[in-house]
Amino acid sequence: MQVKWKKLLLCIFITLTTEILFNFLGLDDLADYGEFISQKSSFVVFR
Protein backbone atom coordinates (compact mmCIF):
# COMPACT_ATOMS: atom_id res chain seq x y z
CA MET A 1 0.00 0.00 0.00
CA GLN A 2 1.39 3.35 -1.00
CA VAL A 3 0.76 6.34 1.23
CA LYS A 4 -0.26 9.58 -0.44
CA TRP A 5 1.80 11.83 1.81
CA LYS A 6 0.66 15.18 0.42
CA LYS A 7 -3.00 14.34 0.91
CA LEU A 8 -2.39 12.85 4.37
CA LEU A 9 -0.41 15.86 5.57
CA LEU A 10 -3.00 18.25 4.14
CA CYS A 11 -5.84 16.46 5.96
CA ILE A 12 -3.90 16.45 9.23
CA PHE A 13 -3.03 20.14 8.85
CA ILE A 14 -6.64 21.12 8.12
CA THR A 15 -7.96 19.07 11.03
CA LEU A 16 -5.46 20.49 13.51
CA THR A 17 -5.99 24.04 12.29
CA THR A 18 -9.76 23.86 12.64
CA GLU A 19 -9.50 22.22 16.07
CA ILE A 20 -7.17 24.97 17.31
CA LEU A 21 -9.30 27.72 15.77
CA PHE A 22 -12.58 26.37 17.15
CA ASN A 23 -11.01 25.86 20.58
CA PHE A 24 -9.66 29.41 20.55
CA LEU A 25 -13.09 30.77 19.61
CA GLY A 26 -14.87 28.59 22.16
CA LEU A 27 -16.60 26.51 19.51
CA ASP A 28 -14.90 23.21 20.31
CA ASP A 29 -18.28 21.52 20.79
CA LEU A 30 -19.10 22.35 17.18
CA ALA A 31 -15.86 20.73 16.02
CA ASP A 32 -16.60 17.63 18.08
CA TYR A 33 -20.09 17.45 16.58
CA GLY A 34 -18.59 17.65 13.08
CA GLU A 35 -16.30 14.73 13.88
CA PHE A 36 -19.26 12.78 15.24
CA ILE A 37 -21.22 13.36 12.03
CA SER A 38 -18.32 12.36 9.78
CA GLN A 39 -17.70 9.05 11.56
CA LYS A 40 -19.37 5.88 10.39
CA SER A 41 -22.35 5.01 12.49
CA SER A 42 -22.26 1.94 14.65
CA PHE A 43 -25.11 0.30 16.44
CA VAL A 44 -25.06 -0.92 20.00
CA VAL A 45 -27.55 -3.59 21.03
CA PHE A 46 -28.49 -3.93 24.67
CA ARG A 47 -30.20 -7.06 25.90
SERO-4910 file (N, C-alpha, C, O; in steps of 0.05 Angstrom, whole numbers):
BEGIN
 pado doro    nc1    nc2    nc3   cac1   cac2   cac3    cc1    cc2    cc3    oc1    oc2    oc3
  Met    A     17    -24      0      0      0      0     18     25      0     36     27     16
  Gln    A     12     43    -18     28     67    -20     13     90     -7    -11     95    -12
  Val    A     27    105     10     15    127     25     17    152      8     38    158     -3
  Lys    A     -5    166      5     -5    192     -9      1    213     12    -17    224     25
  Trp    A     27    219     15     36    237     36     25    265     35     18    277     55
  Lys    A     23    276     11     13    304      8    -16    306     18    -23    324     33
  Lys    A    -32    286     10    -60    287     18    -63    282     48    -79    295     62
  Leu    A    -47    263     59    -48    257     87    -40    281    104    -53    288    123
  Leu    A    -18    294     97     -8    317    111    -28    341    109    -31    356    128
  Leu    A    -40    344     86    -60    365     83    -84    360    101    -94    379    114
  Cys    A    -94    336    102   -117    329    119   -110    333    149   -126    344    164
  Ile    A    -86    325    157    -78    329    185    -76    359    191    -85    367    212
  Phe    A    -64    374    173    -61    403    177    -88    417    179    -92    433    197
  Ile    A   -106    410    162   -133    422    162   -148    415    188   -160    432    201
  Thr    A   -146    390    196   -159    381    221   -148    396    245   -163    406    262
  Leu    A   -121    397    247   -109    410    270   -115    440    271   -120    451    292
  Thr    A   -114    452    247   -120    481    246   -148    487    254   -153    506    270
  Thr    A   -167    472    245   -195    477    253   -200    471    282   -215    486    295
  Glu    A   -187    450    293   -190    444    321   -179    468    338   -192    476    358
  Ile    A   -156    477    331   -143    499    346   -160    525    344   -165    539    363
  Leu    A   -170    530    320   -186    554    315   -212    553    331   -220    572    344
  Phe    A   -226    530    329   -252    527    343   -247    528    373   -264    539    388
  Asn    A   -226    517    383   -220    517    412   -215    546    421   -224    554    442
  Phe    A   -200    560    405   -193    588    411   -218    606    412   -221    624    428
  Leu    A   -237    600    393   -262    615    392   -283    605    411   -305    617    414
  Gly    A   -278    583    425   -297    572    443   -318    555    429   -340    550    441
  Leu    A   -313    546    405   -332    530    390   -323    501    388   -329    488    368
  Asp    A   -309    491    407   -298    464    406   -320    443    405   -317    422    393
  Asp    A   -343    449    417   -366    430    416   -375    427    387   -383    405    379
  Leu    A   -374    448    372   -382    447    344   -363    429    328   -371    414    311
  Ala    A   -337    431    334   -317    415    320   -321    385    328   -319    368    311
  Asp    A   -327    380    353   -332    353    362   -357    341    348   -357    318    341
  Tyr    A   -377    358    345   -402    349    332   -396    342    302   -407    323    292
  Gly    A   -379    358    289   -372    353    262   -357    327    259   -361    312    239
  Glu    A   -340    320    278   -326    295    278   -346    272    282   -343    251    270
  Phe    A   -365    276    299   -385    256    305   -401    250    280   -407    226    274
  Ile    A   -409    270    265   -424    267    241   -408    253    219   -419    236    204
  Ser    A   -382    259    217   -366    247    196   -358    218    201   -350    204    182
  Gln    A   -361    209    225   -354    181    231   -376    162    222   -399    170    220
  Lys    A   -368    138    215   -387    118    208   -404    110    232   -394    108    254
  Ser    A   -430    107    227   -447    100    250   -444     71    258   -439     54    241
  Ser    A   -446     66    283   -445     39    293   -469     35    312   -477     54    326
  Phe    A   -479     12    313   -502      6    329   -494    -10    353   -477    -28    352
  Val    A   -506     -3    376   -501    -18    400   -527    -31    408   -548    -17    410
  Val    A   -527    -57    413   -551    -72    421   -549    -80    450   -530    -93    458
  Phe    A   -568    -71    465   -570    -79    493   -591   -100    497   -613    -98    486
  Arg    A   -584   -120    513   -604   -141    518   -613   -140    547   -629   -156    555
***
